Amino acid sequence: MSSNANLYAAIEASARRAGDAVAFSLDGSTLSYAGLLTLVGRYANALTQLGVGRGERVTVQVEKSLGNVALYLATLKIGAAYQPLNTAYTAAELDYFLGDAEPALLVADPRRVETLRPIAAARGVRHVETLDAAGEGSLAYLAATLPGAAPTAICEPDDLAALLYTSGTTGRSKGAMITHRNLSSNAKALLDIWAFQPGDVLLHALPIFHVHGLFVALNTALLNGSEIIWLPKFDADTVMAHLPRATVMMGVPTFYSRLLAHPGFTRELCAGMRLFIAGSAPLLAETHRQFQAATGHAILERYGMTECGMITSNPYVGTRLPGSVGYPLPDVSVRIVGEDGAELPRGEVGMLETNGPNRFLGYWRMPEKTAAEIRPDGFFTTGDLASMAPDDRVTIVGRGKDLIISGGLNIYPKEIEMEIDQFPGVVESAVIGVPHADFGEAVVAVVVARAAATLDDLALGEWLAGRLARFKLPKHIATVEELPRNTMGKVQKAELRARYKTLFPGA
């Protein structure tokens, strides 16, 4: 009989070995690994009682909590697929996700559930349950009435474990089908290359609707049997209060820039730390240098994406070069190709493509898009421009796709432009990312108004706030007479980025 490829089976085995050791610590209380197994079992029984079957989707838009963790693990345990959504998404955005994913269950914040129930009903969702930031709600209450033991489903490596949506340049989000093989291979590789060891304590201040906080941080720490210091969000004072007990921290570049700006952040606070890891957005070389000077620690930068998890990483032992994302993970292949698809000589800039056990299965119900993005030999076109040194070290130099990364979150301009262009008085718009000292990049909208109309920036901003998640909202709206175009009529966004690159001081 073949072994179980279900990622949860490996996490379950690790938790059993850890036993009464602390799995999570928060607000002065703790949850042991044995207690986590019981909690996950209760949630698994709750999902089964609600009729969630193997391969069915569980859509989750709730605040970070231990109940949310138990729900994620329970979804894996029963062989269903976990579909997390950013808590900032509006009801209109959620309507699309429910229509596309067709989940069996929606788990929502109690404060929003009455708004979402009719949307879910119209999309054919069978059940709607609630879970709040304290891990309480109708789903938690149901789970509490059920036994803590439940069978773990036998899964094949390519069975669907998660469905994560990533925005597309057409404005339509794509569901990346993430398998148990994808998650397991990545977590096991990271355990090795980042030298996780008994006694490691992870400081977790990331959201868990995102690959970084959910898969990279949680899966790795749980497989290691580590204690996880569980923080609801990043707050510099709170993070610094817990740093002396931690050995590993994962964060977006914004975390590190904010720590550096805090007057109480000292080298002594970091004395017990083993590793600081940065990802989800490019880390400025200057931030890397300042952090090392202030703490003695060189931040380890890595590179990944929704579709492939982690692809490259700077070394644990060796030079962590500022501006570089390091080397391909074990069993992960990376190549740089030209416009003709042929591999380029080392040192030349081209499109980064990758393949390996971490590469996703394809886009949910989008076979044409899958075929366009995954080549016949299995390599995935990332959309990022990069170069590779003779020793295989990778440097990302730009993005072929029109992507903005602000505060570690991916934002695609087309989606915002489609909304702006519907606003009365707008002729057209172009959305760009410009340097921002805190967020890495800030969203800027450049708008052309009708000749007879005077665009009300405040009204446009308020209108967008009801249609888009907050992190997508422009931090500046500029009105111009016309957008710069080339001879083919294409808007020259590079020119706009150059024009507005000094908009935010200190970037």
Buried (B, 14 or more C-beta within 10 A) or exposed (E): EEEBBBBBBBBBBBBEEBEEBBBBBBEEEBBBBBBBBBBBBBBBBBBBEBEBEEEBBBBBBBBBBBBBBBBBBBBBBBBBBBBBBBBBBBEEBBBBBBEBBBBBBBBBBBEBBEEBBEBBEEBEBBBBBBBBBEBBBBBBEBBEEBEBEBEBBBBEBEBBBBBBBBBBEEBBBBBBBBBBBBBBBBBBBBBEBBEBEEEBBBBBBBBBBBBBBBBBBBBBBBBBBBBBBBBBEBEBEBBBBBBEEBBBBBBBBBBBBBBBEEEEBEEEBBEEBBBBBBBBBBBBEEBBEBBBEBBEBBBBBBBBBBBBBBBBBBBBEEEBBBBBBBBBBEEBBBBBBEEEEEBBEEEEBBBBBBBBBBBBBBBBEBEEBBEEBBBEEEBBBBBBBBBBEEEEBBBBEEBBBBBBBBBBBBBBBBBBBBBBEEBEBBBBBBBBBBBBBBBBBBBBBBBBBEEEEEBBBEEBBEBBEEBBBEBBBBBBBBBBEEBBEEEEEEBBBEBBBEBBEEBBEEB
